[in-house]
């Protein structure tokens, strides 16, 4: 392993999801001016995030997708109209 390539300011911090209120204890190199006490009773720097795995729709299963059925029907109608206009122009 190469020496002196890893960050020296690596530490544990509490990440708090502002959307869901969930808190995680993770290792990071980010700095924070706020501190909080985690479930283990120790004090750690606090880093607030807007989205985490507890609030992101992909992970929570509350993902909404676009309905392609309406789009396909509109495309087919447009194709039929174009074809009928071509036939009328030839006649």
PDB file with one MODEL, atoms N, CA, C and O in Angstrom:
MODEL        1
ATOM      1  N   UNK A   1       0.819  -1.171   0.000  1.00  0.00           N
ATOM      2  CA  UNK A   1       0.000   0.000   0.000  1.00  0.00           C
ATOM      3  C   UNK A   1       0.871   1.247   0.000  1.00  0.00           C
ATOM      4  O   UNK A   1       1.908   1.295   0.662  1.00  0.00           O
ATOM      5  N   UNK A   2       0.432   2.266  -0.759  1.00  0.00           N
ATOM      6  CA  UNK A   2       1.193   3.511  -0.778  1.00  0.00           C
ATOM      7  C   UNK A   2       0.984   4.269   0.522  1.00  0.00           C
ATOM      8  O   UNK A   2      -0.105   4.254   1.097  1.00  0.00           O
ATOM      9  N   UNK A   3       2.023   4.921   0.970  1.00  0.00           N
ATOM     10  CA  UNK A   3       1.904   5.707   2.195  1.00  0.00           C
ATOM     11  C   UNK A   3       1.543   7.150   1.845  1.00  0.00           C
ATOM     12  O   UNK A   3       1.822   7.621   0.742  1.00  0.00           O
ATOM     13  N   UNK A   4       0.928   7.833   2.783  1.00  0.00           N
ATOM     14  CA  UNK A   4       0.578   9.247   2.659  1.00  0.00           C
ATOM     15  C   UNK A   4      -0.408   9.553   1.529  1.00  0.00           C
ATOM     16  O   UNK A   4      -0.369  10.648   0.967  1.00  0.00           O
ATOM     17  N   UNK A   5      -1.296   8.606   1.182  1.00  0.00           N
ATOM     18  CA  UNK A   5      -2.313   8.903   0.168  1.00  0.00           C
ATOM     19  C   UNK A   5      -3.708   9.000   0.778  1.00  0.00           C
ATOM     20  O   UNK A   5      -4.643   9.440   0.109  1.00  0.00           O
ATOM     21  N   UNK A   6      -3.856   8.604   2.014  1.00  0.00           N
ATOM     22  CA  UNK A   6      -5.158   8.639   2.664  1.00  0.00           C
ATOM     23  C   UNK A   6      -5.330   9.946   3.431  1.00  0.00           C
ATOM     24  O   UNK A   6      -4.354  10.497   3.941  1.00  0.00           O
ATOM     25  N   UNK A   7      -6.559  10.447   3.516  1.00  0.00           N
ATOM     26  CA  UNK A   7      -6.773  11.711   4.227  1.00  0.00           C
ATOM     27  C   UNK A   7      -6.471  11.578   5.714  1.00  0.00           C
ATOM     28  O   UNK A   7      -6.729  10.540   6.323  1.00  0.00           O
ATOM     29  N   UNK A   8      -5.935  12.615   6.272  1.00  0.00           N
ATOM     30  CA  UNK A   8      -5.586  12.593   7.693  1.00  0.00           C
ATOM     31  C   UNK A   8      -6.721  13.125   8.563  1.00  0.00           C
ATOM     32  O   UNK A   8      -6.709  12.940   9.780  1.00  0.00           O
ATOM     33  N   UNK A   9      -7.699  13.782   7.946  1.00  0.00           N
ATOM     34  CA  UNK A   9      -8.788  14.369   8.717  1.00  0.00           C
ATOM     35  C   UNK A   9     -10.051  13.490   8.705  1.00  0.00           C
ATOM     36  O   UNK A   9     -11.159  14.003   8.862  1.00  0.00           O
ATOM     37  N   UNK A  10      -9.893  12.201   8.524  1.00  0.00           N
ATOM     38  CA  UNK A  10     -11.010  11.260   8.513  1.00  0.00           C
ATOM     39  C   UNK A  10     -11.509  11.052   9.937  1.00  0.00           C
ATOM     40  O   UNK A  10     -10.722  10.774  10.841  1.00  0.00           O
ATOM     41  N   UNK A  11     -12.836  11.189  10.138  1.00  0.00           N
ATOM     42  CA  UNK A  11     -13.422  11.051  11.467  1.00  0.00           C
ATOM     43  C   UNK A  11     -14.873  10.598  11.351  1.00  0.00           C
ATOM     44  O   UNK A  11     -15.448  10.606  10.263  1.00  0.00           O
ATOM     45  N   UNK A  12     -15.458  10.206  12.473  1.00  0.00           N
ATOM     46  CA  UNK A  12     -16.868   9.838  12.498  1.00  0.00           C
ATOM     47  C   UNK A  12     -17.713  11.092  12.679  1.00  0.00           C
ATOM     48  O   UNK A  12     -17.326  12.020  13.390  1.00  0.00           O
ATOM     49  N   UNK A  13     -18.889  11.107  12.015  1.00  0.00           N
ATOM     50  CA  UNK A  13     -19.814  12.226  12.132  1.00  0.00           C
ATOM     51  C   UNK A  13     -21.233  11.690  12.010  1.00  0.00           C
ATOM     52  O   UNK A  13     -21.465  10.639  11.413  1.00  0.00           O
ATOM     53  N   UNK A  14     -22.175  12.425  12.582  1.00  0.00           N
ATOM     54  CA  UNK A  14     -23.589  12.072  12.488  1.00  0.00           C
ATOM     55  C   UNK A  14     -24.175  12.822  11.301  1.00  0.00           C
ATOM     56  O   UNK A  14     -24.092  14.048  11.228  1.00  0.00           O
ATOM     57  N   UNK A  15     -24.768  12.076  10.370  1.00  0.00           N
ATOM     58  CA  UNK A  15     -25.464  12.655   9.230  1.00  0.00           C
ATOM     59  C   UNK A  15     -26.949  12.604   9.537  1.00  0.00           C
ATOM     60  O   UNK A  15     -27.496  11.538   9.817  1.00  0.00           O
ATOM     61  N   UNK A  16     -27.604  13.765   9.484  1.00  0.00           N
ATOM     62  CA  UNK A  16     -29.025  13.840   9.791  1.00  0.00           C
ATOM     63  C   UNK A  16     -29.792  14.222   8.527  1.00  0.00           C
ATOM     64  O   UNK A  16     -29.515  15.249   7.907  1.00  0.00           O
ATOM     65  N   UNK A  17     -30.762  13.380   8.153  1.00  0.00           N
ATOM     66  CA  UNK A  17     -31.619  13.637   7.006  1.00  0.00           C
ATOM     67  C   UNK A  17     -32.695  14.624   7.441  1.00  0.00           C
ATOM     68  O   UNK A  17     -33.514  14.307   8.304  1.00  0.00           O
ATOM     69  N   UNK A  18     -32.700  15.819   6.850  1.00  0.00           N
ATOM     70  CA  UNK A  18     -33.664  16.837   7.255  1.00  0.00           C
ATOM     71  C   UNK A  18     -35.072  16.515   6.781  1.00  0.00           C
ATOM     72  O   UNK A  18     -36.037  17.054   7.322  1.00  0.00           O
ATOM     73  N   UNK A  19     -35.214  15.647   5.780  1.00  0.00           N
ATOM     74  CA  UNK A  19     -36.539  15.277   5.278  1.00  0.00           C
ATOM     75  C   UNK A  19     -37.238  14.273   6.188  1.00  0.00           C
ATOM     76  O   UNK A  19     -38.426  14.410   6.480  1.00  0.00           O
ATOM     77  N   UNK A  20     -36.494  13.263   6.633  1.00  0.00           N
ATOM     78  CA  UNK A  20     -37.116  12.192   7.407  1.00  0.00           C
ATOM     79  C   UNK A  20     -36.723  12.201   8.890  1.00  0.00           C
ATOM     80  O   UNK A  20     -37.376  11.549   9.705  1.00  0.00           O
ATOM     81  N   UNK A  21     -35.676  12.926   9.237  1.00  0.00           N
ATOM     82  CA  UNK A  21     -35.214  12.956  10.623  1.00  0.00           C
ATOM     83  C   UNK A  21     -34.305  11.799  10.992  1.00  0.00           C
ATOM     84  O   UNK A  21     -33.877  11.703  12.142  1.00  0.00           O
ATOM     85  N   UNK A  22     -33.998  10.920  10.053  1.00  0.00           N
ATOM     86  CA  UNK A  22     -33.116   9.780  10.307  1.00  0.00           C
ATOM     87  C   UNK A  22     -31.689  10.258  10.544  1.00  0.00           C
ATOM     88  O   UNK A  22     -31.258  11.268   9.988  1.00  0.00           O
ATOM     89  N   UNK A  23     -30.975   9.527  11.366  1.00  0.00           N
ATOM     90  CA  UNK A  23     -29.584   9.869  11.684  1.00  0.00           C
ATOM     91  C   UNK A  23     -28.694   8.652  11.484  1.00  0.00           C
ATOM     92  O   UNK A  23     -29.063   7.531  11.836  1.00  0.00           O
ATOM     93  N   UNK A  24     -27.510   8.889  10.910  1.00  0.00           N
ATOM     94  CA  UNK A  24     -26.540   7.834  10.630  1.00  0.00           C
ATOM     95  C   UNK A  24     -25.186   8.255  11.163  1.00  0.00           C
ATOM     96  O   UNK A  24     -24.841   9.436  11.130  1.00  0.00           O
ATOM     97  N   UNK A  25     -24.429   7.312  11.646  1.00  0.00           N
ATOM     98  CA  UNK A  25     -23.060   7.560  12.071  1.00  0.00           C
ATOM     99  C   UNK A  25     -22.146   6.999  10.992  1.00  0.00           C
ATOM    100  O   UNK A  25     -22.094   5.788  10.778  1.00  0.00           O
ATOM    101  N   UNK A  26     -21.424   7.890  10.313  1.00  0.00           N
ATOM    102  CA  UNK A  26     -20.572   7.489   9.197  1.00  0.00           C
ATOM    103  C   UNK A  26     -19.211   8.160   9.297  1.00  0.00           C
ATOM    104  O   UNK A  26     -19.050   9.185   9.959  1.00  0.00           O
ATOM    105  N   UNK A  27     -18.254   7.570   8.638  1.00  0.00           N
ATOM    106  CA  UNK A  27     -16.940   8.174   8.537  1.00  0.00           C
ATOM    107  C   UNK A  27     -16.916   9.188   7.414  1.00  0.00           C
ATOM    108  O   UNK A  27     -17.528   8.968   6.368  1.00  0.00           O
ATOM    109  N   UNK A  28     -16.220  10.298   7.613  1.00  0.00           N
ATOM    110  CA  UNK A  28     -16.190  11.353   6.615  1.00  0.00           C
ATOM    111  C   UNK A  28     -14.954  12.225   6.788  1.00  0.00           C
ATOM    112  O   UNK A  28     -14.251  12.136   7.794  1.00  0.00           O
ATOM    113  N   UNK A  29     -14.700  13.062   5.801  1.00  0.00           N
ATOM    114  CA  UNK A  29     -13.670  14.088   5.899  1.00  0.00           C
ATOM    115  C   UNK A  29     -14.296  15.475   5.910  1.00  0.00           C
ATOM    116  O   UNK A  29     -13.578  16.475   5.955  1.00  0.00           O
ATOM    117  N   UNK A  30     -15.633  15.552   5.871  1.00  0.00           N
ATOM    118  CA  UNK A  30     -16.329  16.843   5.906  1.00  0.00           C
ATOM    119  C   UNK A  30     -16.177  17.493   7.276  1.00  0.00           C
ATOM    120  O   UNK A  30     -16.090  16.815   8.300  1.00  0.00           O
ATOM    121  N   UNK A  31     -16.147  18.826   7.272  1.00  0.00           N
ATOM    122  CA  UNK A  31     -16.046  19.567   8.523  1.00  0.00           C
ATOM    123  C   UNK A  31     -17.424  20.105   8.894  1.00  0.00           C
ATOM    124  O   UNK A  31     -18.257  20.364   8.026  1.00  0.00           O
ATOM    125  N   UNK A  32     -17.649  20.266  10.187  1.00  0.00           N
ATOM    126  CA  UNK A  32     -18.911  20.810  10.671  1.00  0.00           C
ATOM    127  C   UNK A  32     -18.664  21.639  11.918  1.00  0.00           C
ATOM    128  O   UNK A  32     -17.787  21.330  12.725  1.00  0.00           O
ATOM    129  N   UNK A  33     -19.454  22.702  12.063  1.00  0.00           N
ATOM    130  CA  UNK A  33     -19.336  23.540  13.256  1.00  0.00           C
ATOM    131  C   UNK A  33     -20.332  23.115  14.332  1.00  0.00           C
ATOM    132  O   UNK A  33     -20.223  23.540  15.482  1.00  0.00           O
ATOM    133  N   UNK A  34     -21.304  22.276  13.960  1.00  0.00           N
ATOM    134  CA  UNK A  34     -22.319  21.820  14.911  1.00  0.00           C
ATOM    135  C   UNK A  34     -21.944  20.458  15.470  1.00  0.00           C
ATOM    136  O   UNK A  34     -21.252  19.675  14.819  1.00  0.00           O
ATOM    137  N   UNK A  35     -22.408  20.183  16.685  1.00  0.00           N
ATOM    138  CA  UNK A  35     -22.177  18.881  17.313  1.00  0.00           C
ATOM    139  C   UNK A  35     -23.492  18.344  17.848  1.00  0.00           C
ATOM    140  O   UNK A  35     -24.416  19.107  18.131  1.00  0.00           O
ATOM    141  N   UNK A  36     -23.570  17.026  17.986  1.00  0.00           N
ATOM    142  CA  UNK A  36     -24.748  16.386  18.544  1.00  0.00           C
ATOM    143  C   UNK A  36     -24.339  15.116  19.263  1.00  0.00           C
ATOM    144  O   UNK A  36     -23.259  14.575  19.028  1.00  0.00           O
ATOM    145  N   UNK A  37     -25.206  14.648  20.137  1.00  0.00           N
ATOM    146  CA  UNK A  37     -24.974  13.387  20.834  1.00  0.00           C
ATOM    147  C   UNK A  37     -25.732  12.295  20.095  1.00  0.00           C
ATOM    148  O   UNK A  37     -26.931  12.418  19.845  1.00  0.00           O
ATOM    149  N   UNK A  38     -25.028  11.231  19.751  1.00  0.00           N
ATOM    150  CA  UNK A  38     -25.634  10.123  19.020  1.00  0.00           C
ATOM    151  C   UNK A  38     -26.194   9.114  20.011  1.00  0.00           C
ATOM    152  O   UNK A  38     -26.054   9.292  21.221  1.00  0.00           O
ATOM    153  N   UNK A  39     -26.833   8.050  19.509  1.00  0.00           N
ATOM    154  CA  UNK A  39     -27.465   7.023  20.335  1.00  0.00           C
ATOM    155  C   UNK A  39     -26.506   6.339  21.307  1.00  0.00           C
ATOM    156  O   UNK A  39     -26.927   5.852  22.356  1.00  0.00           O
ATOM    157  N   UNK A  40     -25.214   6.303  20.960  1.00  0.00           N
ATOM    158  CA  UNK A  40     -24.239   5.646  21.831  1.00  0.00           C
ATOM    159  C   UNK A  40     -23.789   6.538  22.987  1.00  0.00           C
ATOM    160  O   UNK A  40     -22.976   6.115  23.809  1.00  0.00           O
ATOM    161  N   UNK A  41     -24.312   7.781  23.063  1.00  0.00           N
ATOM    162  CA  UNK A  41     -23.983   8.689  24.156  1.00  0.00           C
ATOM    163  C   UNK A  41     -22.771   9.558  23.907  1.00  0.00           C
ATOM    164  O   UNK A  41     -22.460  10.421  24.729  1.00  0.00           O
ATOM    165  N   UNK A  42     -22.068   9.357  22.787  1.00  0.00           N
ATOM    166  CA  UNK A  42     -20.884  10.155  22.473  1.00  0.00           C
ATOM    167  C   UNK A  42     -21.274  11.358  21.626  1.00  0.00           C
ATOM    168  O   UNK A  42     -22.301  11.343  20.947  1.00  0.00           O
ATOM    169  N   UNK A  43     -20.455  12.394  21.671  1.00  0.00           N
ATOM    170  CA  UNK A  43     -20.681  13.613  20.901  1.00  0.00           C
ATOM    171  C   UNK A  43     -19.884  13.549  19.604  1.00  0.00           C
ATOM    172  O   UNK A  43     -18.694  13.233  19.605  1.00  0.00           O
ATOM    173  N   UNK A  44     -20.558  13.855  18.499  1.00  0.00           N
ATOM    174  CA  UNK A  44     -19.948  13.830  17.164  1.00  0.00           C
ATOM    175  C   UNK A  44     -20.322  15.100  16.418  1.00  0.00           C
ATOM    176  O   UNK A  44     -21.302  15.756  16.770  1.00  0.00           O
ATOM    177  N   UNK A  45     -19.553  15.456  15.391  1.00  0.00           N
ATOM    178  CA  UNK A  45     -19.952  16.563  14.528  1.00  0.00           C
ATOM    179  C   UNK A  45     -21.257  16.207  13.812  1.00  0.00           C
ATOM    180  O   UNK A  45     -21.486  15.044  13.478  1.00  0.00           O
ATOM    181  N   UNK A  46     -22.109  17.206  13.576  1.00  0.00           N
ATOM    182  CA  UNK A  46     -23.398  17.004  12.931  1.00  0.00           C
ATOM    183  C   UNK A  46     -23.367  17.582  11.524  1.00  0.00           C
ATOM    184  O   UNK A  46     -23.021  18.748  11.330  1.00  0.00           O
ATOM    185  N   UNK A  47     -23.733  16.759  10.542  1.00  0.00           N
ATOM    186  CA  UNK A  47     -23.810  17.193   9.149  1.00  0.00           C
ATOM    187  C   UNK A  47     -25.227  16.918   8.674  1.00  0.00           C
ATOM    188  O   UNK A  47     -25.684  15.775   8.691  1.00  0.00           O
ATOM    189  N   UNK A  48     -25.918  17.965   8.252  1.00  0.00           N
ATOM    190  CA  UNK A  48     -27.306  17.824   7.789  1.00  0.00           C
ATOM    191  C   UNK A  48     -27.325  17.632   6.275  1.00  0.00           C
ATOM    192  O   UNK A  48     -26.626  18.328   5.539  1.00  0.00           O
ATOM    193  N   UNK A  49     -28.136  16.674   5.823  1.00  0.00           N
ATOM    194  CA  UNK A  49     -28.306  16.403   4.396  1.00  0.00           C
ATOM    195  C   UNK A  49     -29.791  16.465   4.062  1.00  0.00           C
ATOM    196  O   UNK A  49     -30.632  16.166   4.910  1.00  0.00           O
ATOM    197  N   UNK A  50     -30.116  16.852   2.829  1.00  0.00           N
ATOM    198  CA  UNK A  50     -31.512  16.963   2.420  1.00  0.00           C
ATOM    199  C   UNK A  50     -32.103  15.611   2.034  1.00  0.00           C
ATOM    200  O   UNK A  50     -33.285  15.363   2.272  1.00  0.00           O
ATOM    201  N   UNK A  51     -31.294  14.739   1.442  1.00  0.00           N
ATOM    202  CA  UNK A  51     -31.787  13.447   0.963  1.00  0.00           C
ATOM    203  C   UNK A  51     -30.812  12.355   1.375  1.00  0.00           C
ATOM    204  O   UNK A  51     -29.597  12.508   1.245  1.00  0.00           O
ATOM    205  N   UNK A  52     -31.359  11.252   1.873  1.00  0.00           N
ATOM    206  CA  UNK A  52     -30.553  10.074   2.194  1.00  0.00           C
ATOM    207  C   UNK A  52     -31.328   8.848   1.723  1.00  0.00           C
ATOM    208  O   UNK A  52     -32.370   8.976   1.081  1.00  0.00           O
ATOM    209  N   UNK A  53     -30.829   7.687   2.035  1.00  0.00           N
ATOM    210  CA  UNK A  53     -31.523   6.461   1.635  1.00  0.00           C
ATOM    211  C   UNK A  53     -32.863   6.323   2.349  1.00  0.00           C
ATOM    212  O   UNK A  53     -33.714   5.552   1.904  1.00  0.00           O
ATOM    213  N   UNK A  54     -33.070   7.047   3.442  1.00  0.00           N
ATOM    214  CA  UNK A  54     -34.337   6.981   4.175  1.00  0.00           C
ATOM    215  C   UNK A  54     -35.416   7.872   3.574  1.00  0.00           C
ATOM    216  O   UNK A  54     -36.594   7.706   3.889  1.00  0.00           O
ATOM    217  N   UNK A  55     -35.031   8.824   2.702  1.00  0.00           N
ATOM    218  CA  UNK A  55     -36.032   9.723   2.131  1.00  0.00           C
ATOM    219  C   UNK A  55     -36.046   9.730   0.609  1.00  0.00           C
ATOM    220  O   UNK A  55     -36.982  10.265   0.016  1.00  0.00           O
ATOM    221  N   UNK A  56     -35.047   9.157  -0.039  1.00  0.00           N
ATOM    222  CA  UNK A  56     -35.006   9.161  -1.504  1.00  0.00           C
ATOM    223  C   UNK A  56     -36.036   8.181  -2.055  1.00  0.00           C
ATOM    224  O   UNK A  56     -36.102   7.041  -1.595  1.00  0.00           O
ATOM    225  N   UNK A  57     -36.847   8.603  -3.035  1.00  0.00           N
ATOM    226  CA  UNK A  57     -37.912   7.737  -3.562  1.00  0.00           C
ATOM    227  C   UNK A  57     -37.419   6.399  -4.109  1.00  0.00           C
ATOM    228  O   UNK A  57     -38.141   5.406  -4.025  1.00  0.00           O
ATOM    229  N   UNK A  58     -36.217   6.347  -4.662  1.00  0.00           N
ATOM    230  CA  UNK A  58     -35.705   5.092  -5.214  1.00  0.00           C
ATOM    231  C   UNK A  58     -35.555   4.037  -4.122  1.00  0.00           C
ATOM    232  O   UNK A  58     -35.880   2.870  -4.338  1.00  0.00           O
ATOM    233  N   UNK A  59     -35.066   4.440  -2.958  1.00  0.00           N
ATOM    234  CA  UNK A  59     -34.828   3.507  -1.865  1.00  0.00           C
ATOM    235  C   UNK A  59     -36.070   3.224  -1.030  1.00  0.00           C
ATOM    236  O   UNK A  59     -36.197   2.144  -0.455  1.00  0.00           O
ATOM    237  N   UNK A  60     -36.990   4.189  -0.959  1.00  0.00           N
ATOM    238  CA  UNK A  60     -38.172   4.018  -0.124  1.00  0.00           C
ATOM    239  C   UNK A  60     -39.287   3.277  -0.843  1.00  0.00           C
ATOM    240  O   UNK A  60     -40.246   2.845  -0.203  1.00  0.00           O
ATOM    241  N   UNK A  61     -39.185   3.118  -2.167  1.00  0.00           N
ATOM    242  CA  UNK A  61     -40.221   2.421  -2.929  1.00  0.00           C
ATOM    243  C   UNK A  61     -41.399   3.309  -3.276  1.00  0.00           C
ATOM    244  O   UNK A  61     -42.412   2.817  -3.773  1.00  0.00           O
ATOM    245  N   UNK A  62     -41.293   4.589  -3.028  1.00  0.00           N
ATOM    246  CA  UNK A  62     -42.362   5.523  -3.345  1.00  0.00           C
ATOM    247  C   UNK A  62     -42.072   6.261  -4.646  1.00  0.00           C
ATOM    248  O   UNK A  62     -42.507   7.395  -4.847  1.00  0.00           O
ATOM    249  N   UNK A  63     -41.340   5.603  -5.510  1.00  0.00           N
ATOM    250  CA  UNK A  63     -40.944   6.209  -6.777  1.00  0.00           C
ATOM    251  C   UNK A  63     -42.149   6.301  -7.701  1.00  0.00           C
ATOM    252  O   UNK A  63     -42.932   5.357  -7.805  1.00  0.00           O
ATOM    253  N   UNK A  64     -42.294   7.419  -8.358  1.00  0.00           N
ATOM    254  CA  UNK A  64     -43.367   7.585  -9.334  1.00  0.00           C
ATOM    255  C   UNK A  64     -42.760   7.621 -10.716  1.00  0.00           C
ATOM    256  O   UNK A  64     -41.774   8.320 -10.948  1.00  0.00           O
ATOM    257  N   UNK A  65     -43.338   6.879 -11.628  1.00  0.00           N
ATOM    258  CA  UNK A  65     -42.835   6.836 -12.994  1.00  0.00           C
ATOM    259  C   UNK A  65     -43.801   7.526 -13.935  1.00  0.00           C
ATOM    260  O   UNK A  65     -44.963   7.755 -13.603  1.00  0.00           O
ATOM    261  N   UNK A  66     -43.303   7.848 -15.102  1.00  0.00           N
ATOM    262  CA  UNK A  66     -44.150   8.468 -16.104  1.00  0.00           C
ATOM    263  C   UNK A  66     -45.011   7.412 -16.775  1.00  0.00           C
ATOM    264  O   UNK A  66     -44.566   6.285 -16.995  1.00  0.00           O
ATOM    265  N   UNK A  67     -46.208   7.767 -17.090  1.00  0.00           N
ATOM    266  CA  UNK A  67     -47.093   6.857 -17.802  1.00  0.00           C
ATOM    267  C   UNK A  67     -46.800   6.975 -19.288  1.00  0.00           C
ATOM    268  O   UNK A  67     -46.997   8.035 -19.882  1.00  0.00           O
ATOM    269  N   UNK A  68     -46.329   5.887 -19.892  1.00  0.00           N
ATOM    270  CA  UNK A  68     -46.001   5.917 -21.313  1.00  0.00           C
ATOM    271  C   UNK A  68     -47.184   5.525 -22.170  1.00  0.00           C
ATOM    272  O   UNK A  68     -47.160   5.706 -23.388  1.00  0.00           O
ATOM    273  N   UNK A  69     -48.220   4.990 -21.545  1.00  0.00           N
ATOM    274  CA  UNK A  69     -49.378   4.556 -22.327  1.00  0.00           C
ATOM    275  C   UNK A  69     -50.029   5.727 -23.042  1.00  0.00           C
ATOM    276  O   UNK A  69     -50.337   5.623 -24.229  1.00  0.00           O
ATOM    277  N   UNK A  70     -50.242   6.817 -22.364  1.00  0.00           N
ATOM    278  CA  UNK A  70     -50.846   7.996 -22.981  1.00  0.00           C
ATOM    279  C   UNK A  70     -49.989   8.553 -24.099  1.00  0.00           C
ATOM    280  O   UNK A  70     -50.512   9.005 -25.118  1.00  0.00           O
ATOM    281  N   UNK A  71     -48.714   8.526 -23.924  1.00  0.00           N
ATOM    282  CA  UNK A  71     -47.799   9.031 -24.944  1.00  0.00           C
ATOM    283  C   UNK A  71     -47.848   8.157 -26.200  1.00  0.00           C
ATOM    284  O   UNK A  71     -47.864   8.667 -27.320  1.00  0.00           O
ATOM    285  N   UNK A  72     -47.871   6.862 -26.006  1.00  0.00           N
ATOM    286  CA  UNK A  72     -47.903   5.947 -27.152  1.00  0.00           C
ATOM    287  C   UNK A  72     -49.205   6.105 -27.925  1.00  0.00           C
ATOM    288  O   UNK A  72     -49.199   6.103 -29.156  1.00  0.00           O
ATOM    289  N   UNK A  73     -50.323   6.244 -27.211  1.00  0.00           N
ATOM    290  CA  UNK A  73     -51.610   6.429 -27.882  1.00  0.00           C
ATOM    291  C   UNK A  73     -51.630   7.720 -28.687  1.00  0.00           C
ATOM    292  O   UNK A  73     -52.117   7.744 -29.817  1.00  0.00           O
ATOM    293  N   UNK A  74     -51.110   8.778 -28.117  1.00  0.00           N
ATOM    294  CA  UNK A  74     -51.064  10.047 -28.849  1.00  0.00           C
ATOM    295  C   UNK A  74     -50.182   9.940 -30.083  1.00  0.00           C
ATOM    296  O   UNK A  74     -50.502  10.511 -31.125  1.00  0.00           O
ATOM    297  N   UNK A  75     -49.069   9.209 -29.976  1.00  0.00           N
ATOM    298  CA  UNK A  75     -48.185   9.034 -31.126  1.00  0.00           C
ATOM    299  C   UNK A  75     -48.891   8.262 -32.243  1.00  0.00           C
ATOM    300  O   UNK A  75     -48.801   8.631 -33.414  1.00  0.00           O
ATOM    301  N   UNK A  76     -49.588   7.197 -31.873  1.00  0.00           N
ATOM    302  CA  UNK A  76     -50.314   6.410 -32.883  1.00  0.00           C
ATOM    303  C   UNK A  76     -51.386   7.249 -33.576  1.00  0.00           C
ATOM    304  O   UNK A  76     -51.540   7.159 -34.794  1.00  0.00           O
ATOM    305  N   UNK A  77     -52.123   8.055 -32.829  1.00  0.00           N
ATOM    306  CA  UNK A  77     -53.145   8.927 -33.417  1.00  0.00           C
ATOM    307  C   UNK A  77     -52.511   9.923 -34.384  1.00  0.00           C
ATOM    308  O   UNK A  77     -53.059  10.198 -35.452  1.00  0.00           O
ATOM    309  N   UNK A  78     -51.370  10.453 -34.007  1.00  0.00           N
ATOM    310  CA  UNK A  78     -50.678  11.400 -34.867  1.00  0.00           C
ATOM    311  C   UNK A  78     -50.227  10.709 -36.151  1.00  0.00           C
ATOM    312  O   UNK A  78     -50.314  11.293 -37.231  1.00  0.00           O
ATOM    313  N   UNK A  79     -49.746   9.473 -36.044  1.00  0.00           N
ATOM    314  CA  UNK A  79     -49.326   8.714 -37.221  1.00  0.00           C
ATOM    315  C   UNK A  79     -50.514   8.449 -38.142  1.00  0.00           C
ATOM    316  O   UNK A  79     -50.403   8.610 -39.358  1.00  0.00           O
ATOM    317  N   UNK A  80     -51.657   8.042 -37.569  1.00  0.00           N
ATOM    318  CA  UNK A  80     -52.851   7.769 -38.375  1.00  0.00           C
ATOM    319  C   UNK A  80     -53.314   9.027 -39.095  1.00  0.00           C
ATOM    320  O   UNK A  80     -53.699   8.968 -40.262  1.00  0.00           O
ATOM    321  N   UNK A  81     -53.280  10.151 -38.417  1.00  0.00           N
ATOM    322  CA  UNK A  81     -53.695  11.406 -39.035  1.00  0.00           C
ATOM    323  C   UNK A  81     -52.757  11.764 -40.178  1.00  0.00           C
ATOM    324  O   UNK A  81     -53.210  12.213 -41.231  1.00  0.00           O
ATOM    325  N   UNK A  82     -51.469  11.574 -39.987  1.00  0.00           N
ATOM    326  CA  UNK A  82     -50.485  11.864 -41.028  1.00  0.00           C
ATOM    327  C   UNK A  82     -50.713  10.959 -42.237  1.00  0.00           C
ATOM    328  O   UNK A  82     -50.672  11.420 -43.378  1.00  0.00           O
ATOM    329  N   UNK A  83     -50.953   9.679 -41.988  1.00  0.00           N
ATOM    330  CA  UNK A  83     -51.202   8.736 -43.085  1.00  0.00           C
ATOM    331  C   UNK A  83     -52.466   9.116 -43.859  1.00  0.00           C
ATOM    332  O   UNK A  83     -52.476   9.063 -45.089  1.00  0.00           O
ATOM    333  N   UNK A  84     -53.533   9.499 -43.147  1.00  0.00           N
ATOM    334  CA  UNK A  84     -54.772   9.870 -43.835  1.00  0.00           C
ATOM    335  C   UNK A  84     -54.581  11.147 -44.652  1.00  0.00           C
ATOM    336  O   UNK A  84     -55.160  11.284 -45.730  1.00  0.00           O
ATOM    337  N   UNK A  85     -53.776  12.079 -44.148  1.00  0.00           N
ATOM    338  CA  UNK A  85     -53.501  13.303 -44.915  1.00  0.00           C
ATOM    339  C   UNK A  85     -52.676  12.994 -46.167  1.00  0.00           C
ATOM    340  O   UNK A  85     -52.870  13.621 -47.208  1.00  0.00           O
ATOM    341  N   UNK A  86     -51.765  12.040 -46.070  1.00  0.00           N
ATOM    342  CA  UNK A  86     -50.977  11.635 -47.241  1.00  0.00           C
ATOM    343  C   UNK A  86     -51.868  11.013 -48.308  1.00  0.00           C
ATOM    344  O   UNK A  86     -51.720  11.291 -49.498  1.00  0.00           O
ATOM    345  N   UNK A  87     -52.807  10.159 -47.861  1.00  0.00           N
ATOM    346  CA  UNK A  87     -53.731   9.509 -48.806  1.00  0.00           C
ATOM    347  C   UNK A  87     -54.627  10.527 -49.489  1.00  0.00           C
ATOM    348  O   UNK A  87     -54.888  10.412 -50.686  1.00  0.00           O
ATOM    349  N   UNK A  88     -55.108  11.530 -48.742  1.00  0.00           N
ATOM    350  CA  UNK A  88     -55.963  12.565 -49.322  1.00  0.00           C
ATOM    351  C   UNK A  88     -55.187  13.411 -50.317  1.00  0.00           C
ATOM    352  O   UNK A  88     -55.748  13.853 -51.320  1.00  0.00           O
ATOM    353  N   UNK A  89     -53.907  13.645 -50.057  1.00  0.00           N
ATOM    354  CA  UNK A  89     -53.091  14.447 -50.944  1.00  0.00           C
ATOM    355  C   UNK A  89     -52.831  13.717 -52.255  1.00  0.00           C
ATOM    356  O   UNK A  89     -52.717  14.361 -53.299  1.00  0.00           O
ATOM    357  N   UNK A  90     -52.733  12.379 -52.230  1.00  0.00           N
ATOM    358  CA  UNK A  90     -52.498  11.582 -53.440  1.00  0.00           C
ATOM    359  C   UNK A  90     -53.761  11.492 -54.287  1.00  0.00           C
ATOM    360  O   UNK A  90     -53.687  11.378 -55.511  1.00  0.00           O
ATOM    361  N   UNK A  91     -54.913  11.544 -53.639  1.00  0.00           N
ATOM    362  CA  UNK A  91     -56.176  11.367 -54.367  1.00  0.00           C
ATOM    363  C   UNK A  91     -56.606  12.611 -55.096  1.00  0.00           C
ATOM    364  O   UNK A  91     -57.648  12.613 -55.751  1.00  0.00           O
TER     365      UNK A  91
ENDMDL
END
